[in-house]
């Protein structure tokens, strides 16, 4: 987690704690501090859950394939509430010294101590996508554009699926 995010969360937590101290009744953040703090904590929890799911997916892949991937970070995560939570992740991992991008879907039911990797697949070479561009600009922009293209393609697929579903529903009415 970036230091600025940790610092921001710490400041919010301290401010909320001070607001609860007797004698500090005049101090507040200008709204419902408890809701703000809950929102920050929920975002931090979701990020930690996504990273935990990504680490689990890499470990399972290594165990099942006899591979030796090393988890680096989560680049994108979405959560879908099912019977539990389905984490849809794009993660970066090192394989034999080479950074690669992987798509993983991990199903988690914490009350049953259940985790299962539904999908794990290679989606690209992180190093070639983040190499320095010919104009000398940072390769991070290239990686970001590549990831945005992947997300856009995924969104179009979901839109097509949803359009088909709505037309199926309207024709059956």
VMD Tcl script that builds the backbone (N, CA, C; Angstrom):
set m [mol new atoms 519]
animate dup $m
set s [atomselect $m all]
$s set {name element resname resid chain x y z} {
  {N N UNK 1 A 0.851 -1.165 0.000}
  {CA C UNK 1 A 0.000 0.000 0.000}
  {C C UNK 1 A 0.899 1.230 0.000}
  {N N UNK 2 A 0.580 2.228 -0.802}
  {CA C UNK 2 A 1.389 3.433 -0.830}
  {C C UNK 2 A 1.409 4.115 0.531}
  {N N UNK 3 A 2.537 4.740 0.833}
  {CA C UNK 3 A 2.685 5.401 2.136}
  {C C UNK 3 A 1.650 6.495 2.317}
  {N N UNK 4 A 1.291 7.194 1.236}
  {CA C UNK 4 A 0.317 8.276 1.350}
  {C C UNK 4 A -1.054 7.737 1.767}
  {N N UNK 5 A -1.427 6.550 1.271}
  {CA C UNK 5 A -2.711 5.955 1.649}
  {C C UNK 5 A -2.703 5.550 3.117}
  {N N UNK 6 A -1.586 4.990 3.584}
  {CA C UNK 6 A -1.467 4.609 4.994}
  {C C UNK 6 A -1.528 5.855 5.867}
  {N N UNK 7 A -0.814 6.904 5.452}
  {CA C UNK 7 A -0.813 8.148 6.219}
  {C C UNK 7 A -2.217 8.746 6.270}
  {N N UNK 8 A -2.910 8.759 5.142}
  {CA C UNK 8 A -4.263 9.301 5.089}
  {C C UNK 8 A -5.203 8.518 6.004}
  {N N UNK 9 A -5.125 7.190 5.940}
  {CA C UNK 9 A -5.984 6.359 6.792}
  {C C UNK 9 A -5.668 6.588 8.266}
  {N N UNK 10 A -4.389 6.741 8.596}
  {CA C UNK 10 A -3.992 6.989 9.985}
  {C C UNK 10 A -4.533 8.327 10.463}
  {N N UNK 11 A -4.418 9.352 9.628}
  {CA C UNK 11 A -4.937 10.676 9.995}
  {C C UNK 11 A -6.440 10.606 10.242}
  {N N UNK 12 A -7.163 9.906 9.378}
  {CA C UNK 12 A -8.608 9.780 9.559}
  {C C UNK 12 A -8.954 9.061 10.861}
  {N N UNK 13 A -8.236 7.988 11.140}
  {CA C UNK 13 A -8.499 7.240 12.366}
  {C C UNK 13 A -8.196 8.069 13.605}
  {N N UNK 14 A -7.091 8.803 13.594}
  {CA C UNK 14 A -6.745 9.658 14.734}
  {C C UNK 14 A -7.783 10.760 14.893}
  {N N UNK 15 A -8.192 11.361 13.787}
  {CA C UNK 15 A -9.202 12.427 13.846}
  {C C UNK 15 A -10.514 11.899 14.406}
  {N N UNK 16 A -10.904 10.708 13.997}
  {CA C UNK 16 A -12.138 10.119 14.509}
  {C C UNK 16 A -12.011 9.790 15.984}
  {N N UNK 17 A -10.856 9.331 16.401}
  {CA C UNK 17 A -10.630 9.020 17.822}
  {C C UNK 17 A -10.670 10.287 18.649}
  {N N UNK 18 A -10.053 11.369 18.154}
  {CA C UNK 18 A -10.064 12.639 18.875}
  {C C UNK 18 A -11.486 13.166 19.003}
  {N N UNK 19 A -12.295 12.948 17.985}
  {CA C UNK 19 A -13.679 13.415 18.012}
  {C C UNK 19 A -14.469 12.727 19.113}
  {N N UNK 20 A -14.042 11.547 19.542}
  {CA C UNK 20 A -14.738 10.807 20.590}
  {C C UNK 20 A -14.240 11.167 21.995}
  {N N UNK 21 A -13.137 11.923 22.093}
  {CA C UNK 21 A -12.550 12.271 23.386}
  {C C UNK 21 A -13.373 13.375 24.036}
  {N N UNK 22 A -13.725 13.205 25.356}
  {CA C UNK 22 A -14.436 14.282 26.050}
  {C C UNK 22 A -13.600 15.563 26.038}
  {N N UNK 23 A -14.226 16.686 25.852}
  {CA C UNK 23 A -13.515 17.951 25.791}
  {C C UNK 23 A -13.134 18.326 24.362}
  {N N UNK 24 A -13.246 17.399 23.444}
  {CA C UNK 24 A -12.945 17.694 22.046}
  {C C UNK 24 A -14.242 17.740 21.253}
  {N N UNK 25 A -15.314 18.102 21.938}
  {CA C UNK 25 A -16.641 18.059 21.338}
  {C C UNK 25 A -16.773 18.986 20.143}
  {N N UNK 26 A -15.993 20.065 20.077}
  {CA C UNK 26 A -16.095 20.997 18.968}
  {C C UNK 26 A -15.381 20.529 17.710}
  {N N UNK 27 A -14.596 19.466 17.788}
  {CA C UNK 27 A -13.818 18.993 16.644}
  {C C UNK 27 A -14.586 17.935 15.879}
  {N N UNK 28 A -14.744 18.119 14.571}
  {CA C UNK 28 A -15.301 17.068 13.728}
  {C C UNK 28 A -14.845 17.295 12.304}
  {N N UNK 29 A -14.985 16.277 11.494}
  {CA C UNK 29 A -14.500 16.326 10.111}
  {C C UNK 29 A -15.515 16.940 9.160}
  {N N UNK 30 A -16.620 17.413 9.666}
  {CA C UNK 30 A -17.599 18.075 8.826}
  {C C UNK 30 A -18.673 17.148 8.294}
  {N N UNK 31 A -18.869 16.037 8.924}
  {CA C UNK 31 A -19.889 15.100 8.476}
  {C C UNK 31 A -19.958 13.933 9.429}
  {N N UNK 32 A -20.442 12.835 8.935}
  {CA C UNK 32 A -20.551 11.624 9.739}
  {C C UNK 32 A -19.203 10.920 9.737}
  {N N UNK 33 A -18.391 11.216 10.773}
  {CA C UNK 33 A -17.048 10.649 10.840}
  {C C UNK 33 A -17.081 9.130 10.874}
  {N N UNK 34 A -18.066 8.570 11.567}
  {CA C UNK 34 A -18.106 7.116 11.695}
  {C C UNK 34 A -18.319 6.464 10.319}
  {N N UNK 35 A -19.124 7.081 9.472}
  {CA C UNK 35 A -19.335 6.558 8.122}
  {C C UNK 35 A -18.074 6.671 7.279}
  {N N UNK 36 A -17.361 7.777 7.425}
  {CA C UNK 36 A -16.122 7.977 6.686}
  {C C UNK 36 A -15.084 6.952 7.112}
  {N N UNK 37 A -14.946 6.761 8.403}
  {CA C UNK 37 A -13.978 5.793 8.919}
  {C C UNK 37 A -14.360 4.383 8.483}
  {N N UNK 38 A -15.652 4.056 8.540}
  {CA C UNK 38 A -16.096 2.725 8.086}
  {C C UNK 38 A -15.778 2.519 6.618}
  {N N UNK 39 A -15.959 3.569 5.804}
  {CA C UNK 39 A -15.659 3.470 4.379}
  {C C UNK 39 A -14.177 3.240 4.115}
  {N N UNK 40 A -13.328 3.961 4.837}
  {CA C UNK 40 A -11.877 3.792 4.681}
  {C C UNK 40 A -11.476 2.389 5.114}
  {N N UNK 41 A -12.008 1.950 6.246}
  {CA C UNK 41 A -11.678 0.610 6.740}
  {C C UNK 41 A -12.181 -0.477 5.780}
  {N N UNK 42 A -13.357 -0.282 5.205}
  {CA C UNK 42 A -13.893 -1.259 4.244}
  {C C UNK 42 A -12.996 -1.329 3.004}
  {N N UNK 43 A -12.528 -0.177 2.523}
  {CA C UNK 43 A -11.642 -0.168 1.349}
  {C C UNK 43 A -10.325 -0.871 1.661}
  {N N UNK 44 A -9.775 -0.622 2.844}
  {CA C UNK 44 A -8.530 -1.295 3.240}
  {C C UNK 44 A -8.745 -2.802 3.373}
  {N N UNK 45 A -9.888 -3.196 3.928}
  {CA C UNK 45 A -10.197 -4.627 4.085}
  {C C UNK 45 A -10.352 -5.293 2.719}
  {N N UNK 46 A -11.045 -4.632 1.783}
  {CA C UNK 46 A -11.221 -5.192 0.439}
  {C C UNK 46 A -9.885 -5.360 -0.271}
  {N N UNK 47 A -8.991 -4.379 -0.103}
  {CA C UNK 47 A -7.673 -4.473 -0.725}
  {C C UNK 47 A -6.893 -5.644 -0.120}
  {N N UNK 48 A -6.956 -5.802 1.188}
  {CA C UNK 48 A -6.255 -6.911 1.854}
  {C C UNK 48 A -6.839 -8.258 1.424}
  {N N UNK 49 A -8.160 -8.340 1.294}
  {CA C UNK 49 A -8.803 -9.587 0.850}
  {C C UNK 49 A -8.395 -9.930 -0.583}
  {N N UNK 50 A -8.313 -8.915 -1.455}
  {CA C UNK 50 A -7.910 -9.142 -2.840}
  {C C UNK 50 A -6.468 -9.642 -2.903}
  {N N UNK 51 A -5.591 -9.047 -2.101}
  {CA C UNK 51 A -4.195 -9.486 -2.092}
  {C C UNK 51 A -4.075 -10.901 -1.537}
  {N N UNK 52 A -4.837 -11.199 -0.507}
  {CA C UNK 52 A -4.825 -12.549 0.060}
  {C C UNK 52 A -5.303 -13.573 -0.983}
  {N N UNK 53 A -6.363 -13.237 -1.707}
  {CA C UNK 53 A -6.884 -14.126 -2.753}
  {C C UNK 53 A -5.850 -14.306 -3.868}
  {N N UNK 54 A -5.151 -13.230 -4.237}
  {CA C UNK 54 A -4.138 -13.310 -5.294}
  {C C UNK 54 A -2.967 -14.181 -4.854}
  {N N UNK 55 A -2.521 -14.012 -3.616}
  {CA C UNK 55 A -1.422 -14.848 -3.104}
  {C C UNK 55 A -1.849 -16.321 -3.082}
  {N N UNK 56 A -3.086 -16.584 -2.699}
  {CA C UNK 56 A -3.605 -17.951 -2.678}
  {C C UNK 56 A -3.617 -18.536 -4.095}
  {N N UNK 57 A -4.065 -17.729 -5.079}
  {CA C UNK 57 A -4.130 -18.198 -6.466}
  {C C UNK 57 A -2.743 -18.556 -6.988}
  {N N UNK 58 A -1.748 -17.721 -6.676}
  {CA C UNK 58 A -0.381 -18.003 -7.118}
  {C C UNK 58 A 0.138 -19.278 -6.451}
  {N N UNK 59 A -0.117 -19.422 -5.152}
  {CA C UNK 59 A 0.341 -20.619 -4.434}
  {C C UNK 59 A -0.310 -21.885 -4.996}
  {N N UNK 60 A -1.605 -21.817 -5.282}
  {CA C UNK 60 A -2.302 -22.976 -5.863}
  {C C UNK 60 A -1.766 -23.300 -7.257}
  {N N UNK 61 A -1.531 -22.262 -8.063}
  {CA C UNK 61 A -0.971 -22.469 -9.393}
  {C C UNK 61 A 0.393 -23.149 -9.284}
  {N N UNK 62 A 1.221 -22.652 -8.378}
  {CA C UNK 62 A 2.547 -23.255 -8.184}
  {C C UNK 62 A 2.427 -24.721 -7.778}
  {N N UNK 63 A 1.516 -25.021 -6.868}
  {CA C UNK 63 A 1.332 -26.391 -6.386}
  {C C UNK 63 A 0.811 -27.302 -7.510}
  {N N UNK 64 A -0.178 -26.836 -8.255}
  {CA C UNK 64 A -0.805 -27.660 -9.299}
  {C C UNK 64 A 0.061 -27.831 -10.544}
  {N N UNK 65 A 0.838 -26.799 -10.890}
  {CA C UNK 65 A 1.614 -26.836 -12.127}
  {C C UNK 65 A 3.098 -27.103 -11.906}
  {N N UNK 66 A 3.514 -27.197 -10.650}
  {CA C UNK 66 A 4.931 -27.366 -10.362}
  {C C UNK 66 A 5.722 -26.131 -10.759}
  {N N UNK 67 A 5.072 -24.977 -10.739}
  {CA C UNK 67 A 5.690 -23.714 -11.142}
  {C C UNK 67 A 6.317 -23.032 -9.929}
  {N N UNK 68 A 6.976 -21.923 -10.183}
  {CA C UNK 68 A 7.582 -21.169 -9.078}
  {C C UNK 68 A 7.342 -19.669 -9.264}
  {N N UNK 69 A 6.085 -19.312 -9.495}
  {CA C UNK 69 A 5.730 -17.898 -9.617}
  {C C UNK 69 A 5.908 -17.222 -8.259}
  {N N UNK 70 A 6.324 -15.950 -8.307}
  {CA C UNK 70 A 6.424 -15.139 -7.093}
  {C C UNK 70 A 5.473 -13.958 -7.243}
  {N N UNK 71 A 4.508 -13.868 -6.340}
  {CA C UNK 71 A 3.520 -12.795 -6.361}
  {C C UNK 71 A 4.210 -11.447 -6.157}
  {N N UNK 72 A 3.795 -10.435 -6.947}
  {CA C UNK 72 A 4.309 -9.073 -6.767}
  {C C UNK 72 A 3.213 -8.157 -6.239}
  {N N UNK 73 A 2.110 -8.034 -7.002}
  {CA C UNK 73 A 1.046 -7.105 -6.589}
  {C C UNK 73 A -0.228 -7.365 -7.372}
  {N N UNK 74 A -1.323 -6.831 -6.841}
  {CA C UNK 74 A -2.617 -6.853 -7.530}
  {C C UNK 74 A -2.730 -5.548 -8.301}
  {N N UNK 75 A -3.006 -5.639 -9.594}
  {CA C UNK 75 A -3.167 -4.447 -10.421}
  {C C UNK 75 A -4.618 -4.010 -10.517}
  {N N UNK 76 A -5.536 -4.970 -10.493}
  {CA C UNK 76 A -6.960 -4.671 -10.630}
  {C C UNK 76 A -7.733 -5.737 -9.856}
  {N N UNK 77 A -8.758 -5.312 -9.172}
  {CA C UNK 77 A -9.589 -6.307 -8.497}
  {C C UNK 77 A -11.045 -5.871 -8.502}
  {N N UNK 78 A -11.903 -6.852 -8.666}
  {CA C UNK 78 A -13.350 -6.653 -8.558}
  {C C UNK 78 A -13.857 -7.757 -7.650}
  {N N UNK 79 A -14.919 -7.465 -6.947}
  {CA C UNK 79 A -15.546 -8.477 -6.108}
  {C C UNK 79 A -16.987 -8.655 -6.541}
  {N N UNK 80 A -17.420 -9.921 -6.541}
  {CA C UNK 80 A -18.817 -10.221 -6.827}
  {C C UNK 80 A -19.325 -11.056 -5.676}
  {N N UNK 81 A -20.440 -10.641 -5.106}
  {CA C UNK 81 A -21.023 -11.393 -4.010}
  {C C UNK 81 A -21.827 -12.542 -4.598}
  {N N UNK 82 A -21.435 -13.732 -4.241}
  {CA C UNK 82 A -22.133 -14.958 -4.617}
  {C C UNK 82 A -22.379 -15.663 -3.289}
  {N N UNK 83 A -22.400 -16.972 -3.250}
  {CA C UNK 83 A -22.394 -17.637 -1.946}
  {C C UNK 83 A -20.963 -17.510 -1.477}
  {N N UNK 84 A -20.657 -16.379 -0.887}
  {CA C UNK 84 A -19.291 -15.998 -0.557}
  {C C UNK 84 A -18.920 -14.834 -1.451}
  {N N UNK 85 A -17.646 -14.754 -1.801}
  {CA C UNK 85 A -17.159 -13.667 -2.647}
  {C C UNK 85 A -16.310 -14.246 -3.771}
  {N N UNK 86 A -16.558 -13.777 -4.986}
  {CA C UNK 86 A -15.726 -14.145 -6.125}
  {C C UNK 86 A -14.824 -12.957 -6.416}
  {N N UNK 87 A -13.518 -13.146 -6.234}
  {CA C UNK 87 A -12.531 -12.102 -6.510}
  {C C UNK 87 A -12.052 -12.282 -7.946}
  {N N UNK 88 A -12.236 -11.253 -8.766}
  {CA C UNK 88 A -11.776 -11.242 -10.150}
  {C C UNK 88 A -10.557 -10.331 -10.176}
  {N N UNK 89 A -9.365 -10.903 -10.432}
  {CA C UNK 89 A -8.112 -10.187 -10.235}
  {C C UNK 89 A -7.241 -10.169 -11.484}
  {N N UNK 90 A -6.499 -9.091 -11.642}
  {CA C UNK 90 A -5.368 -9.036 -12.556}
  {C C UNK 90 A -4.173 -8.813 -11.643}
  {N N UNK 91 A -3.203 -9.736 -11.709}
  {CA C UNK 91 A -2.061 -9.639 -10.805}
  {C C UNK 91 A -0.759 -9.744 -11.568}
  {N N UNK 92 A 0.293 -9.277 -10.925}
  {CA C UNK 92 A 1.621 -9.344 -11.504}
  {C C UNK 92 A 2.431 -10.336 -10.685}
  {N N UNK 93 A 3.160 -11.204 -11.389}
  {CA C UNK 93 A 4.002 -12.191 -10.723}
  {C C UNK 93 A 5.268 -12.397 -11.541}
  {N N UNK 94 A 6.331 -12.840 -10.867}
  {CA C UNK 94 A 7.603 -13.105 -11.526}
  {C C UNK 94 A 7.719 -14.601 -11.775}
  {N N UNK 95 A 8.078 -14.950 -13.012}
  {CA C UNK 95 A 8.314 -16.343 -13.384}
  {C C UNK 95 A 9.702 -16.413 -14.007}
  {N N UNK 96 A 10.620 -17.065 -13.322}
  {CA C UNK 96 A 12.011 -17.201 -13.786}
  {C C UNK 96 A 12.625 -15.834 -14.104}
  {N N UNK 97 A 12.415 -14.869 -13.221}
  {CA C UNK 97 A 12.994 -13.548 -13.385}
  {C C UNK 97 A 12.264 -12.635 -14.339}
  {N N UNK 98 A 11.158 -13.081 -14.913}
  {CA C UNK 98 A 10.402 -12.299 -15.894}
  {C C UNK 98 A 9.027 -11.950 -15.319}
  {N N UNK 99 A 8.678 -10.658 -15.338}
  {CA C UNK 99 A 7.381 -10.221 -14.825}
  {C C UNK 99 A 6.288 -10.524 -15.839}
  {N N UNK 100 A 5.201 -11.111 -15.350}
  {CA C UNK 100 A 4.062 -11.441 -16.203}
  {C C UNK 100 A 2.772 -11.015 -15.526}
  {N N UNK 101 A 1.732 -10.829 -16.342}
  {CA C UNK 101 A 0.397 -10.516 -15.837}
  {C C UNK 101 A -0.471 -11.760 -15.925}
  {N N UNK 102 A -1.286 -11.966 -14.897}
  {CA C UNK 102 A -2.172 -13.118 -14.837}
  {C C UNK 102 A -3.569 -12.657 -14.438}
  {N N UNK 103 A -4.553 -13.357 -14.957}
  {CA C UNK 103 A -5.934 -13.159 -14.561}
  {C C UNK 103 A -6.299 -14.316 -13.638}
  {N N UNK 104 A -6.904 -14.006 -12.510}
  {CA C UNK 104 A -7.287 -15.052 -11.563}
  {C C UNK 104 A -8.677 -14.757 -11.030}
  {N N UNK 105 A -9.425 -15.833 -10.817}
  {CA C UNK 105 A -10.723 -15.727 -10.156}
  {C C UNK 105 A -10.675 -16.683 -8.972}
  {N N UNK 106 A -10.926 -16.132 -7.791}
  {CA C UNK 106 A -10.843 -16.919 -6.564}
  {C C UNK 106 A -12.165 -16.795 -5.824}
  {N N UNK 107 A -12.744 -17.945 -5.490}
  {CA C UNK 107 A -14.009 -18.009 -4.764}
  {C C UNK 107 A -13.684 -18.241 -3.293}
  {N N UNK 108 A -14.229 -17.387 -2.425}
  {CA C UNK 108 A -13.932 -17.451 -0.996}
  {C C UNK 108 A -15.235 -17.485 -0.193}
  {N N UNK 109 A -15.315 -18.457 0.732}
  {CA C UNK 109 A -16.409 -18.525 1.701}
  {C C UNK 109 A -15.747 -18.614 3.078}
  {N N UNK 110 A -15.501 -17.462 3.717}
  {CA C UNK 110 A -14.729 -17.456 4.957}
  {C C UNK 110 A -15.382 -18.229 6.109}
  {N N UNK 111 A -16.704 -18.263 6.166}
  {CA C UNK 111 A -17.368 -18.966 7.260}
  {C C UNK 111 A -17.174 -20.482 7.166}
  {N N UNK 112 A -16.793 -20.977 5.988}
  {CA C UNK 112 A -16.517 -22.405 5.811}
  {C C UNK 112 A -15.016 -22.678 5.686}
  {N N UNK 113 A -14.193 -21.620 5.823}
  {CA C UNK 113 A -12.747 -21.718 5.617}
  {C C UNK 113 A -12.473 -22.333 4.243}
  {N N UNK 114 A -13.177 -21.813 3.217}
  {CA C UNK 114 A -13.128 -22.339 1.852}
  {C C UNK 114 A -12.536 -21.309 0.905}
  {N N UNK 115 A -11.557 -21.740 0.109}
  {CA C UNK 115 A -11.002 -20.935 -0.982}
  {C C UNK 115 A -10.780 -21.871 -2.153}
  {N N UNK 116 A -11.132 -21.386 -3.347}
  {CA C UNK 116 A -10.928 -22.191 -4.548}
  {C C UNK 116 A -10.560 -21.278 -5.713}
  {N N UNK 117 A -9.545 -21.682 -6.461}
  {CA C UNK 117 A -9.165 -20.937 -7.660}
  {C C UNK 117 A -10.046 -21.440 -8.800}
  {N N UNK 118 A -10.898 -20.566 -9.293}
  {CA C UNK 118 A -11.822 -20.904 -10.373}
  {C C UNK 118 A -11.115 -20.779 -11.722}
  {N N UNK 119 A -10.215 -19.804 -11.843}
  {CA C UNK 119 A -9.494 -19.565 -13.086}
  {C C UNK 119 A -8.143 -18.948 -12.767}
  {N N UNK 120 A -7.123 -19.349 -13.500}
  {CA C UNK 120 A -5.802 -18.732 -13.402}
  {C C UNK 120 A -5.160 -18.855 -14.778}
  {N N UNK 121 A -4.914 -17.717 -15.418}
  {CA C UNK 121 A -4.336 -17.777 -16.766}
  {C C UNK 121 A -3.406 -16.592 -17.005}
  {N N UNK 122 A -2.434 -16.832 -17.847}
  {CA C UNK 122 A -1.459 -15.815 -18.244}
  {C C UNK 122 A -2.142 -14.871 -19.223}
  {N N UNK 123 A -2.012 -13.545 -19.003}
  {CA C UNK 123 A -2.638 -12.585 -19.916}
  {C C UNK 123 A -1.645 -11.667 -20.602}
  {N N UNK 124 A -0.386 -11.706 -20.188}
  {CA C UNK 124 A 0.579 -10.850 -20.870}
  {C C UNK 124 A 1.921 -10.814 -20.185}
  {N N UNK 125 A 2.887 -10.267 -20.907}
  {CA C UNK 125 A 4.242 -10.108 -20.417}
  {C C UNK 125 A 4.366 -8.698 -19.865}
  {N N UNK 126 A 4.504 -8.572 -18.573}
  {CA C UNK 126 A 4.546 -7.272 -17.923}
  {C C UNK 126 A 5.756 -6.451 -18.351}
  {N N UNK 127 A 6.903 -7.099 -18.527}
  {CA C UNK 127 A 8.121 -6.354 -18.868}
  {C C UNK 127 A 8.047 -5.746 -20.263}
  {N N UNK 128 A 7.528 -6.480 -21.237}
  {CA C UNK 128 A 7.464 -5.917 -22.586}
  {C C UNK 128 A 6.425 -4.805 -22.647}
  {N N UNK 129 A 5.382 -4.915 -21.826}
  {CA C UNK 129 A 4.362 -3.866 -21.813}
  {C C UNK 129 A 4.834 -2.647 -21.050}
  {N N UNK 130 A 5.791 -2.817 -20.117}
  {CA C UNK 130 A 6.221 -1.668 -19.336}
  {C C UNK 130 A 7.642 -1.238 -19.677}
  {N N UNK 131 A 8.153 -1.682 -20.815}
  {CA C UNK 131 A 9.466 -1.210 -21.241}
  {C C UNK 131 A 9.355 0.246 -21.664}
  {N N UNK 132 A 10.457 0.929 -21.701}
  {CA C UNK 132 A 10.446 2.353 -22.035}
  {C C UNK 132 A 10.022 2.545 -23.481}
  {N N UNK 133 A 9.104 3.466 -23.686}
  {CA C UNK 133 A 8.608 3.751 -25.032}
  {C C UNK 133 A 9.688 4.451 -25.849}
  {N N UNK 134 A 9.519 4.458 -27.172}
  {CA C UNK 134 A 10.531 5.038 -28.060}
  {C C UNK 134 A 10.728 6.527 -27.824}
  {N N UNK 135 A 9.711 7.218 -27.308}
  {CA C UNK 135 A 9.859 8.646 -27.053}
  {C C UNK 135 A 10.465 8.916 -25.671}
  {N N UNK 136 A 10.864 7.851 -24.963}
  {CA C UNK 136 A 11.514 8.007 -23.668}
  {C C UNK 136 A 10.547 8.152 -22.513}
  {N N UNK 137 A 9.242 8.065 -22.775}
  {CA C UNK 137 A 8.276 8.200 -21.687}
  {C C UNK 137 A 8.259 6.947 -20.841}
  {N N UNK 138 A 7.692 7.066 -19.691}
  {CA C UNK 138 A 7.644 5.943 -18.759}
  {C C UNK 138 A 6.812 4.800 -19.308}
  {N N UNK 139 A 7.257 3.596 -19.077}
  {CA C UNK 139 A 6.539 2.410 -19.524}
  {C C UNK 139 A 5.275 2.161 -18.730}
  {N N UNK 140 A 5.118 2.845 -17.590}
  {CA C UNK 140 A 3.903 2.660 -16.792}
  {C C UNK 140 A 2.674 3.055 -17.589}
  {N N UNK 141 A 2.804 4.059 -18.438}
  {CA C UNK 141 A 1.670 4.486 -19.260}
  {C C UNK 141 A 1.282 3.374 -20.224}
  {N N UNK 142 A 2.274 2.667 -20.773}
  {CA C UNK 142 A 1.999 1.576 -21.695}
  {C C UNK 142 A 1.277 0.453 -20.967}
  {N N UNK 143 A 1.755 0.106 -19.770}
  {CA C UNK 143 A 1.109 -0.942 -18.980}
  {C C UNK 143 A -0.316 -0.541 -18.652}
  {N N UNK 144 A -0.507 0.725 -18.283}
  {CA C UNK 144 A -1.842 1.205 -17.933}
  {C C UNK 144 A -2.774 1.117 -19.137}
  {N N UNK 145 A -2.292 1.524 -20.317}
  {CA C UNK 145 A -3.121 1.448 -21.519}
  {C C UNK 145 A -3.460 0.006 -21.862}
  {N N UNK 146 A -2.495 -0.892 -21.701}
  {CA C UNK 146 A -2.740 -2.303 -21.986}
  {C C UNK 146 A -3.792 -2.858 -21.038}
  {N N UNK 147 A -3.679 -2.513 -19.756}
  {CA C UNK 147 A -4.637 -2.971 -18.767}
  {C C UNK 147 A -6.010 -2.361 -19.048}
  {N N UNK 148 A -6.044 -1.076 -19.446}
  {CA C UNK 148 A -7.319 -0.441 -19.777}
  {C C UNK 148 A -7.960 -1.110 -20.983}
  {N N UNK 149 A -7.158 -1.515 -21.963}
  {CA C UNK 149 A -7.699 -2.210 -23.136}
  {C C UNK 149 A -8.305 -3.543 -22.721}
  {N N UNK 150 A -7.636 -4.251 -21.809}
  {CA C UNK 150 A -8.160 -5.519 -21.305}
  {C C UNK 150 A -9.493 -5.301 -20.578}
  {N N UNK 151 A -9.556 -4.273 -19.752}
  {CA C UNK 151 A -10.780 -3.961 -19.004}
  {C C UNK 151 A -11.895 -3.570 -19.972}
  {N N UNK 152 A -11.576 -2.758 -20.999}
  {CA C UNK 152 A -12.568 -2.342 -21.986}
  {C C UNK 152 A -13.123 -3.554 -22.724}
  {N N UNK 153 A -12.248 -4.473 -23.126}
  {CA C UNK 153 A -12.698 -5.680 -23.817}
  {C C UNK 153 A -13.619 -6.487 -22.908}
  {N N UNK 154 A -13.241 -6.604 -21.640}
  {CA C UNK 154 A -14.050 -7.347 -20.678}
  {C C UNK 154 A -15.419 -6.685 -20.501}
  {N N UNK 155 A -15.437 -5.349 -20.443}
  {CA C UNK 155 A -16.687 -4.605 -20.283}
  {C C UNK 155 A -17.592 -4.817 -21.489}
  {N N UNK 156 A -17.010 -4.802 -22.691}
  {CA C UNK 156 A -17.812 -5.026 -23.899}
  {C C UNK 156 A -18.442 -6.410 -23.884}
  {N N UNK 157 A -17.675 -7.415 -23.428}
  {CA C UNK 157 A -18.215 -8.773 -23.355}
  {C C UNK 157 A -19.390 -8.832 -22.383}
  {N N UNK 158 A -19.234 -8.170 -21.224}
  {CA C UNK 158 A -20.330 -8.152 -20.254}
  {C C UNK 158 A -21.544 -7.413 -20.805}
  {N N UNK 159 A -21.310 -6.334 -21.558}
  {CA C UNK 159 A -22.411 -5.577 -22.150}
  {C C UNK 159 A -23.152 -6.443 -23.168}
  {N N UNK 160 A -22.408 -7.161 -23.998}
  {CA C UNK 160 A -23.027 -8.048 -24.985}
  {C C UNK 160 A -23.832 -9.135 -24.283}
  {N N UNK 161 A -23.247 -9.730 -23.222}
  {CA C UNK 161 A -23.960 -10.776 -22.485}
  {C C UNK 161 A -25.233 -10.216 -21.868}
  {N N UNK 162 A -25.140 -9.017 -21.260}
  {CA C UNK 162 A -26.309 -8.409 -20.621}
  {C C UNK 162 A -27.353 -8.012 -21.653}
  {N N UNK 163 A -26.931 -7.526 -22.827}
  {CA C UNK 163 A -27.884 -7.174 -23.886}
  {C C UNK 163 A -28.628 -8.420 -24.347}
  {N N UNK 164 A -27.900 -9.519 -24.477}
  {CA C UNK 164 A -28.535 -10.774 -24.876}
  {C C UNK 164 A -29.519 -11.242 -23.834}
  {N N UNK 165 A -29.173 -11.078 -22.576}
  {CA C UNK 165 A -30.050 -11.488 -21.484}
  {C C UNK 165 A -31.320 -10.649 -21.484}
  {N N UNK 166 A -31.166 -9.311 -21.645}
  {CA C UNK 166 A -32.354 -8.438 -21.621}
  {C C UNK 166 A -33.251 -8.713 -22.819}
  {N N UNK 167 A -32.659 -9.005 -23.991}
  {CA C UNK 167 A -33.508 -9.310 -25.160}
  {C C UNK 167 A -34.199 -10.644 -24.964}
  {N N UNK 168 A -33.529 -11.605 -24.311}
  {CA C UNK 168 A -34.169 -12.890 -24.012}
  {C C UNK 168 A -35.346 -12.682 -23.066}
  {N N UNK 169 A -35.169 -11.816 -22.080}
  {CA C UNK 169 A -36.228 -11.549 -21.118}
  {C C UNK 169 A -37.404 -10.828 -21.761}
  {N N UNK 170 A -37.105 -9.840 -22.638}
  {CA C UNK 170 A -38.195 -9.085 -23.250}
  {C C UNK 170 A -38.962 -9.928 -24.261}
  {N N UNK 171 A -38.289 -10.867 -24.926}
  {CA C UNK 171 A -38.991 -11.696 -25.897}
  {C C UNK 171 A -39.849 -12.754 -25.222}
  {N N UNK 172 A -39.506 -13.111 -23.970}
  {CA C UNK 172 A -40.296 -14.129 -23.265}
  {C C UNK 172 A -41.498 -13.514 -22.546}
  {N N UNK 173 A -41.583 -12.169 -22.524}
  {CA C UNK 173 A -42.692 -11.513 -21.811}
  {C C UNK 173 A -43.951 -11.557 -22.602}
}
mol reanalyze $m
mol bondsrecalc $m
mol representation Tube
mol addrep $m
